[in-house]
Amino acid sequence: MQSHLRTLTLGTVLAIMAPGLSLTAQVTDRAIGSWSLDLAKSKYELTAAPKSLTVTYTLAGKVLTVATKGVDAQGNPTATGYTSAYDGKDVPSTGGTNYDMVSMTQINASTVKITRKKGTTTVATLTRVVSADGKVLTITTVGTNAQGKTAKDIGVFERQ
């Protein structure tokens, strides 16, 4: 009788733990949702500051879809997008003016490193960080400006 109870207890524990195990295998990314650029808090020296920009992150399992819409410094509409896992592998990106490939590596639930490439050449690296309160997203982009010097953009976004 006692061994039967132990088996039942172990089976019950496994049944309770199994759903939790599958949840921990899923990716957690605190940036999921839509974000609008706060131009007053942002600083652009690598590229011209856009007039507006919204970034939307959607997660399905371990795959992240990124879509941006905005208006560039000249008043033209812009849109970029890609779908990637957090595995550091290059994937095609559409709409970028100086890049056509993107790779992502997740550091933790709040931080993701992104590499942009034109063909096989890295043109920029980005660090995307969500604030502790989850209300602010900061994207720091480092690359080479039109004068051939290293420069960075710091985009500060507010959750929508």
GUTORRO-292633 format. One line per 3 residues: number of its first residue (from 1); their letters; for each residue x, y, z of N, C-alpha, C, O. Coordinates in Angstrom, 2 decimals. Example, Ala and Ser with C-alpha at 12.3 -4.5 7.8 and 13.67 -1.06 7.14 Angstrom:
1) as) 13.19:-5.69:7.80:12.30:-4.50:7.80:13.20:-3.30:7.80:14.24:-3.32:8.46  12.85:-2.25:7.08:13.67:-1.06:7.14:12.90:0.03:7.87:13.41:1.14:8.04;
This chain:
1) mqs) 0.82:-1.19:0.00:0.00:0.00:0.00:0.86:1.25:0.00:0.57:2.21:-0.71  1.94:1.24:0.81:2.80:2.40:0.86:3.48:2.68:-0.47:3.57:3.84:-0.88  3.98:1.65:-1.19:4.63:1.87:-2.47:3.62:2.38:-3.50:3.98:3.17:-4.38;
4) hlr) 2.38:1.95:-3.40:1.34:2.44:-4.29:1.11:3.94:-4.06:0.92:4.69:-5.01  1.13:4.37:-2.80:0.96:5.79:-2.48:2.14:6.61:-3.00:1.96:7.72:-3.50  3.35:6.04:-2.89:4.52:6.74:-3.40:4.42:6.93:-4.91:4.74:8.00:-5.43;
7) tlt) 3.99:5.90:-5.62:3.84:5.98:-7.06:2.78:7.01:-7.42:2.97:7.81:-8.34  1.69:6.98:-6.70:0.62:7.93:-6.95:1.11:9.35:-6.67:0.83:10.28:-7.43  1.84:9.52:-5.58:2.35:10.83:-5.22:3.34:11.32:-6.27:3.27:12.48:-6.68;
10) lgt) 4.26:10.47:-6.71:5.22:10.86:-7.73:4.49:11.21:-9.03:4.84:12.18:-9.69  3.50:10.42:-9.41:2.71:10.70:-10.61:1.98:12.01:-10.50:1.91:12.77:-11.47  1.43:12.29:-9.33:0.73:13.55:-9.12:1.69:14.72:-9.23:1.37:15.73:-9.85;
13) vla) 2.88:14.59:-8.63:3.88:15.65:-8.70:4.29:15.91:-10.14:4.39:17.06:-10.56  4.54:14.84:-10.91:4.93:15.01:-12.31:3.82:15.65:-13.12:4.09:16.49:-13.98  2.58:15.28:-12.86:1.45:15.87:-13.58:1.32:17.35:-13.28:0.96:18.15:-14.15;
16) ima) 1.61:17.72:-12.05:1.54:19.13:-11.67:2.71:19.91:-12.25:2.54:21.06:-12.68  3.90:19.30:-12.28:5.09:20.00:-12.76:5.15:20.09:-14.28:5.71:21.06:-14.80  4.62:19.14:-14.99:4.76:19.10:-16.45:4.29:20.38:-17.13:5.01:20.90:-17.99;
19) pgl) 3.12:20.92:-16.80:2.74:22.17:-17.45:3.72:23.30:-17.15:3.97:24.13:-18.03  4.25:23.36:-15.97:5.23:24.39:-15.62:6.53:24.24:-16.40:7.17:25.23:-16.75  6.92:23.00:-16.66:8.13:22.77:-17.43:7.98:23.31:-18.85:8.92:23.89:-19.40;
22) slt) 6.82:23.12:-19.45:6.64:23.61:-20.81:6.59:25.14:-20.84:6.99:25.75:-21.83  6.12:25.76:-19.78:6.08:27.22:-19.73:7.47:27.82:-19.63:7.76:28.85:-20.23  8.35:27.16:-18.87:9.69:27.70:-18.73:10.50:27.56:-20.01:11.49:28.26:-20.19;
25) aqv) 10.09:26.65:-20.90:10.80:26.49:-22.17:10.43:27.61:-23.14:11.15:27.82:-24.13  9.34:28.33:-22.90:8.96:29.42:-23.77:9.81:30.65:-23.48:10.29:30.85:-22.36  9.98:31.47:-24.49:10.76:32.70:-24.35:9.94:33.76:-23.64:8.74:33.89:-23.88;
28) tdr) 10.58:34.50:-22.76:9.96:35.66:-22.13:10.69:36.89:-22.64:11.91:36.98:-22.53  9.94:37.84:-23.18:10.52:39.08:-23.69:9.62:40.21:-23.23:8.47:40.31:-23.66  10.14:41.07:-22.36:9.35:42.15:-21.77:9.03:43.25:-22.78:8.25:44.16:-22.46;
31) aig) 9.61:43.20:-23.98:9.34:44.23:-24.99:8.08:43.94:-25.80:7.69:44.77:-26.63  7.46:42.80:-25.59:6.29:42.44:-26.39:5.22:43.52:-26.25:4.87:43.92:-25.14  4.72:43.99:-27.40:3.72:45.05:-27.43:4.15:46.15:-28.38:5.07:45.97:-29.18;
34) sws) 3.48:47.29:-28.30:3.78:48.43:-29.18:4.42:49.56:-28.39:4.07:49.81:-27.24  5.35:50.24:-29.04:6.13:51.31:-28.44:6.21:52.50:-29.38:6.39:52.32:-30.59  6.07:53.70:-28.86:6.17:54.92:-29.66:7.40:55.71:-29.24:7.69:55.86:-28.05;
37) ldl) 8.12:56.21:-30.24:9.34:56.97:-30.00:9.03:58.30:-29.32:8.13:59.03:-29.75  9.78:58.61:-28.27:9.72:59.91:-27.61:10.92:60.71:-28.12:12.03:60.56:-27.62  10.68:61.56:-29.12:11.77:62.31:-29.75:12.51:63.22:-28.78:13.72:63.39:-28.90;
40) aks) 11.81:63.79:-27.82:12.43:64.72:-26.87:13.48:64.01:-26.00:14.44:64.64:-25.56  13.29:62.72:-25.74:14.23:61.97:-24.89:15.27:61.20:-25.69:16.19:60.62:-25.12  15.13:61.19:-27.01:16.02:60.42:-27.87:17.16:61.29:-28.40:17.06:62.51:-28.41;
43) kye) 18.26:60.62:-28.83:19.41:61.34:-29.35:19.89:60.62:-30.61:20.17:59.42:-30.59  19.99:61.36:-31.72:20.40:60.78:-32.99:21.66:61.44:-33.50:21.68:62.64:-33.75  22.74:60.65:-33.67:23.97:61.14:-34.29:24.43:60.20:-35.40:25.26:60.59:-36.22;
46) lta) 23.92:58.98:-35.43:24.26:58.01:-36.47:23.40:58.24:-37.71:23.90:58.22:-38.83  22.12:58.47:-37.49:21.16:58.69:-38.58:20.36:59.95:-38.27:20.40:60.47:-37.15  19.63:60.43:-39.25:18.75:61.57:-39.02:17.55:61.11:-38.19:17.00:60.04:-38.44;
49) apk) 17.15:61.91:-37.23:16.02:61.55:-36.36:14.74:61.49:-37.19:14.46:62.38:-37.99  13.96:60.42:-36.99:12.67:60.36:-37.69:11.69:61.36:-37.08:11.89:61.83:-35.96  10.65:61.67:-37.82:9.60:62.54:-37.28:8.70:61.75:-36.34:8.16:62.29:-35.37;
52) slt) 8.55:60.45:-36.63:7.79:59.56:-35.75:8.20:58.13:-36.02:8.68:57.80:-37.11  8.00:57.26:-35.02:8.34:55.85:-35.18:7.59:55.03:-34.14:7.60:55.36:-32.96  6.95:53.97:-34.59:6.30:53.01:-33.70:6.89:51.64:-34.00:7.01:51.24:-35.15;
55) vty) 7.25:50.91:-32.93:7.79:49.57:-33.06:6.83:48.61:-32.36:6.40:48.87:-31.24  6.51:47.51:-33.03:5.63:46.50:-32.45:6.35:45.16:-32.44:6.87:44.71:-33.46  6.37:44.51:-31.26:6.98:43.19:-31.09:5.87:42.20:-30.77:5.06:42.42:-29.87;
58) tla) 5.83:41.09:-31.54:4.85:40.03:-31.34:5.61:38.72:-31.18:6.49:38.42:-31.98  5.27:37.95:-30.17:5.97:36.70:-29.90:5.02:35.52:-30.07:3.92:35.52:-29.53  5.46:34.52:-30.83:4.72:33.27:-31.00:5.70:32.14:-30.70:6.55:31.81:-31.53;
61) gkv) 5.57:31.54:-29.51:6.53:30.51:-29.09:7.89:31.14:-28.88:8.06:31.99:-28.00  8.88:30.72:-29.68:10.24:31.26:-29.59:10.56:32.21:-30.73:11.71:32.62:-30.90  9.54:32.57:-31.52:9.76:33.40:-32.70:9.19:34.80:-32.49:8.02:34.95:-32.14;
64) ltv) 10.03:35.81:-32.70:9.64:37.20:-32.53:9.44:37.84:-33.89:10.27:37.68:-34.79  8.34:38.57:-34.04:8.11:39.37:-35.23:8.23:40.83:-34.84:7.62:41.28:-33.87  9.04:41.57:-35.61:9.27:42.99:-35.36:8.74:43.76:-36.56:9.07:43.46:-37.71;
67) atk) 7.91:44.77:-36.29:7.38:45.63:-37.36:7.50:47.07:-36.91:7.13:47.42:-35.79  8.01:47.92:-37.79:8.10:49.35:-37.50:7.33:50.13:-38.56:7.25:49.73:-39.72  6.77:51.24:-38.13:6.13:52.18:-39.03:6.47:53.57:-38.53:6.52:53.82:-37.33;
70) gvd) 6.70:54.47:-39.47:7.02:55.82:-39.06:7.10:56.77:-40.22:6.66:56.48:-41.33  7.68:57.92:-39.92:7.91:58.97:-40.91:9.36:59.40:-40.73:9.77:59.78:-39.63  10.15:59.35:-41.82:11.56:59.70:-41.71:11.76:61.21:-41.63:10.80:61.98:-41.66;
73) aqg) 13.02:61.63:-41.53:13.35:63.05:-41.36:12.87:63.91:-42.53:12.62:65.10:-42.35  12.74:63.32:-43.71:12.29:64.06:-44.89:10.77:64.04:-45.06:10.24:64.64:-45.99  10.07:63.35:-44.16:8.62:63.30:-44.24:8.07:62.12:-45.02:6.87:62.06:-45.29;
76) npt) 8.93:61.16:-45.38:8.50:59.98:-46.12:8.07:58.86:-45.18:8.70:58.68:-44.14  7.03:58.11:-45.52:6.63:56.99:-44.68:7.69:55.88:-44.72:8.32:55.64:-45.75  7.88:55.23:-43.58:8.84:54.12:-43.49:8.16:52.92:-42.87:7.19:53.05:-42.12;
79) atg) 8.68:51.74:-43.20:8.21:50.49:-42.59:9.31:49.46:-42.73:9.87:49.28:-43.82  9.62:48.77:-41.65:10.58:47.67:-41.69:9.96:46.48:-40.98:8.98:46.63:-40.24  10.53:45.30:-41.21:10.02:44.13:-40.52:10.90:42.91:-40.70:11.60:42.77:-41.69;
82) yts) 10.83:42.03:-39.71:11.50:40.74:-39.78:10.92:39.81:-38.72:10.27:40.25:-37.77  11.18:38.53:-38.91:10.79:37.50:-37.95:12.04:36.71:-37.63:12.75:36.27:-38.53  12.33:36.53:-36.33:13.57:35.90:-35.93:13.40:35.15:-34.61:12.55:35.48:-33.79;
85) ayd) 14.23:34.14:-34.45:14.36:33.49:-33.14:15.49:34.23:-32.41:16.17:35.07:-33.01  15.69:33.92:-31.16:16.74:34.56:-30.37:18.01:33.71:-30.41:18.66:33.49:-29.39  18.36:33.23:-31.60:19.43:32.26:-31.74:20.71:32.80:-32.37:21.64:32.03:-32.60;
88) gkd) 20.77:34.10:-32.66:21.96:34.68:-33.25:22.15:34.39:-34.73:23.18:34.74:-35.29  21.16:33.77:-35.37:21.27:33.44:-36.79:20.68:34.57:-37.64:19.67:35.17:-37.28  21.34:34.86:-38.77:20.88:35.91:-39.67:19.57:35.52:-40.33:19.39:34.39:-40.77;
91) vps) 18.64:36.49:-40.39:17.38:36.33:-41.11:17.16:37.57:-41.97:17.64:38.65:-41.63  16.45:37.43:-43.10:16.20:38.60:-43.95:15.33:39.63:-43.25:14.44:39.29:-42.47  15.59:40.89:-43.55:14.81:42.01:-43.04:14.38:42.86:-44.22:15.16:43.07:-45.16;
94) tgg) 13.15:43.35:-44.19:12.67:44.17:-45.29:12.53:45.62:-44.84:12.23:45.90:-43.68  12.74:46.54:-45.77:12.49:47.95:-45.53:13.66:48.75:-45.00:13.59:49.98:-45.00  14.72:48.12:-44.55:15.87:48.85:-44.02:16.63:49.52:-45.14:16.82:48.93:-46.21;
97) tny) 17.07:50.75:-44.92:17.77:51.48:-45.98:19.22:51.05:-46.13:19.77:51.13:-47.23  19.85:50.61:-45.05:21.26:50.21:-45.17:21.53:48.80:-44.65:22.69:48.45:-44.43  20.50:47.99:-44.45:20.70:46.61:-44.00:19.61:45.72:-44.59:18.51:46.16:-44.91;
100) dmv) 19.97:44.43:-44.74:19.00:43.47:-45.27:18.96:42.17:-44.47:18.18:41.26:-44.79  19.79:42.07:-43.43:19.82:40.89:-42.56:19.86:41.35:-41.10:20.42:42.39:-40.78  19.25:40.53:-40.23:19.21:40.83:-38.80:19.43:39.52:-38.04:18.95:38.46:-38.46;
103) smt) 20.14:39.60:-36.92:20.22:38.46:-36.00:20.01:38.97:-34.59:20.34:40.12:-34.27  19.44:38.10:-33.73:19.13:38.51:-32.35:19.65:37.47:-31.35:19.62:36.27:-31.61  20.10:37.97:-30.22:20.48:37.13:-29.10:19.87:37.73:-27.85:20.08:38.90:-27.55;
106) qin) 19.09:36.92:-27.12:18.46:37.42:-25.90:19.42:37.24:-24.73:19.91:36.14:-24.49  19.67:38.32:-24.02:20.53:38.30:-22.84:19.71:37.90:-21.62:20.12:37.06:-20.82  18.54:38.51:-21.47:17.59:38.17:-20.41:16.21:38.68:-20.85:16.07:39.13:-21.99;
109) ast) 15.22:38.62:-19.99:13.86:39.01:-20.38:13.75:40.49:-20.75:12.80:40.88:-21.42  14.71:41.31:-20.32:14.67:42.75:-20.59:15.65:43.22:-21.65:15.52:44.34:-22.15  16.62:42.40:-22.01:17.70:42.85:-22.89:17.90:41.91:-24.07:17.99:40.69:-23.91;
112) vki) 17.98:42.49:-25.27:18.25:41.74:-26.50:19.33:42.47:-27.28:19.30:43.69:-27.40  20.29:41.72:-27.80:21.34:42.25:-28.69:20.93:41.92:-30.12:20.52:40.80:-30.41  21.05:42.90:-31.01:20.65:42.75:-32.41:21.81:43.19:-33.29:22.46:44.20:-33.03;
115) trk) 22.07:42.43:-34.34:23.09:42.79:-35.32:22.40:43.00:-36.66:21.63:42.16:-37.11  22.70:44.14:-37.29:22.20:44.43:-38.64:23.35:44.27:-39.62:24.47:44.73:-39.37  23.05:43.62:-40.75:24.07:43.42:-41.78:23.55:43.82:-43.15:22.35:43.73:-43.43;
118) kgt) 24.45:44.24:-43.99:24.20:44.42:-45.41:25.01:43.32:-46.06:26.24:43.38:-46.10  24.32:42.30:-46.58:25.03:41.11:-47.05:25.68:40.44:-45.86:25.01:40.04:-44.91  27.02:40.31:-45.91:27.74:39.69:-44.79:28.45:40.70:-43.90:29.12:40.32:-42.94;
121) ttv) 28.32:41.99:-44.22:29.01:43.05:-43.47:28.12:43.63:-42.39:27.01:44.08:-42.67  28.60:43.62:-41.15:27.87:44.23:-40.05:27.88:45.74:-40.22:28.94:46.35:-40.37  26.68:46.35:-40.21:26.58:47.80:-40.35:26.17:48.48:-39.05:26.39:49.68:-38.88;
124) atl) 25.57:47.73:-38.13:25.18:48.32:-36.84:24.90:47.21:-35.83:24.50:46.10:-36.19  25.13:47.53:-34.56:24.73:46.65:-33.48:23.79:47.44:-32.58:24.00:48.62:-32.32  22.76:46.76:-32.11:21.76:47.39:-31.27:21.65:46.66:-29.95:21.82:45.44:-29.88;
127) trv) 21.38:47.41:-28.90:21.04:46.84:-27.60:19.68:47.39:-27.23:19.49:48.60:-27.14  18.74:46.49:-27.01:17.35:46.85:-26.70:17.08:46.48:-25.24:17.19:45.31:-24.87  16.73:47.49:-24.41:16.54:47.26:-22.98:15.19:47.83:-22.53:14.87:48.98:-22.82;
130) vsa) 14.42:47.01:-21.81:13.16:47.45:-21.21:13.44:47.84:-19.76:14.13:47.12:-19.04  12.92:48.99:-19.35:13.13:49.48:-17.98:12.52:48.53:-16.95:11.68:47.69:-17.28  12.95:48.68:-15.71:12.47:47.82:-14.63:10.95:47.89:-14.46:10.32:46.89:-14.13;
133) dgk) 10.37:49.08:-14.69:8.92:49.21:-14.52:8.15:48.80:-15.79:6.92:48.80:-15.78  8.87:48.45:-16.88:8.24:47.98:-18.10:7.59:49.06:-18.95:6.87:48.75:-19.90  7.83:50.34:-18.63:7.17:51.43:-19.35:8.04:52.09:-20.42:7.52:52.78:-21.29;
136) vlt) 9.36:51.87:-20.36:10.28:52.54:-21.27:11.17:51.50:-21.95:11.70:50.60:-21.30  11.33:51.64:-23.25:12.21:50.80:-24.04:13.29:51.70:-24.62:12.98:52.70:-25.27  14.55:51.35:-24.39:15.66:52.12:-24.94:16.41:51.24:-25.92:16.84:50.14:-25.59;
139) itt) 16.57:51.76:-27.15:17.32:51.04:-28.17:18.54:51.88:-28.52:18.42:52.98:-29.05  19.72:51.33:-28.21:20.98:52.00:-28.53:21.57:51.34:-29.76:21.85:50.14:-29.76  21.75:52.12:-30.82:22.28:51.62:-32.08:23.66:52.22:-32.30:23.82:53.44:-32.25;
142) vgt) 24.67:51.37:-32.53:26.03:51.82:-32.78:26.43:51.36:-34.18:26.25:50.20:-34.54  26.96:52.30:-34.96:27.39:52.00:-36.32:28.33:53.07:-36.82:28.86:53.86:-36.04  28.53:53.09:-38.13:29.40:54.07:-38.75:28.54:55.08:-39.49:27.69:54.71:-40.30;
145) naq) 28.76:56.38:-39.21:27.96:57.42:-39.85:28.46:57.73:-41.26:29.42:57.11:-41.73  27.83:58.66:-41.93:28.17:59.01:-43.31:29.61:59.54:-43.44:30.19:59.48:-44.52  30.17:60.05:-42.35:31.55:60.55:-42.36:32.57:59.45:-42.03:33.77:59.73:-41.96;
148) gkt) 32.10:58.22:-41.84:32.99:57.11:-41.56:33.41:56.98:-40.11:34.34:56.24:-39.80  32.73:57.71:-39.22:33.07:57.66:-37.79:32.03:56.87:-37.03:30.85:56.84:-37.40  32.46:56.22:-35.96:31.53:55.48:-35.11:30.61:56.47:-34.41:31.05:57.47:-33.84;
151) akd) 29.34:56.19:-34.46:28.34:57.06:-33.85:27.21:56.19:-33.31:27.14:55.00:-33.60  26.31:56.81:-32.52:25.19:56.03:-32.00:23.92:56.85:-31.95:23.92:58.07:-31.82  22.84:56.11:-32.06:21.50:56.66:-31.85:20.96:56.04:-30.57:21.18:54.86:-30.31;
154) igv) 20.26:56.83:-29.79:19.59:56.31:-28.60:18.11:56.66:-28.75:17.70:57.81:-28.60  17.33:55.65:-29.06:15.89:55.83:-29.20:15.20:55.45:-27.91:15.37:54.34:-27.42  14.41:56.36:-27.36:13.67:56.12:-26.13:12.19:56.02:-26.51:11.62:56.96:-27.08;
157) fer) 11.59:54.88:-26.19:10.21:54.59:-26.58:9.34:54.41:-25.34:9.80:53.93:-24.30  8.08:54.80:-25.46:7.11:54.60:-24.38:6.11:53.54:-24.80:5.66:53.50:-25.95  5.76:52.67:-23.84:4.79:51.61:-24.11:3.43:52.19:-24.44:2.99:53.14:-23.79;
160) q) 2.78:51.64:-25.43:1.43:52.08:-25.83:0.38:51.19:-25.20:-0.82:51.40:-25.42;
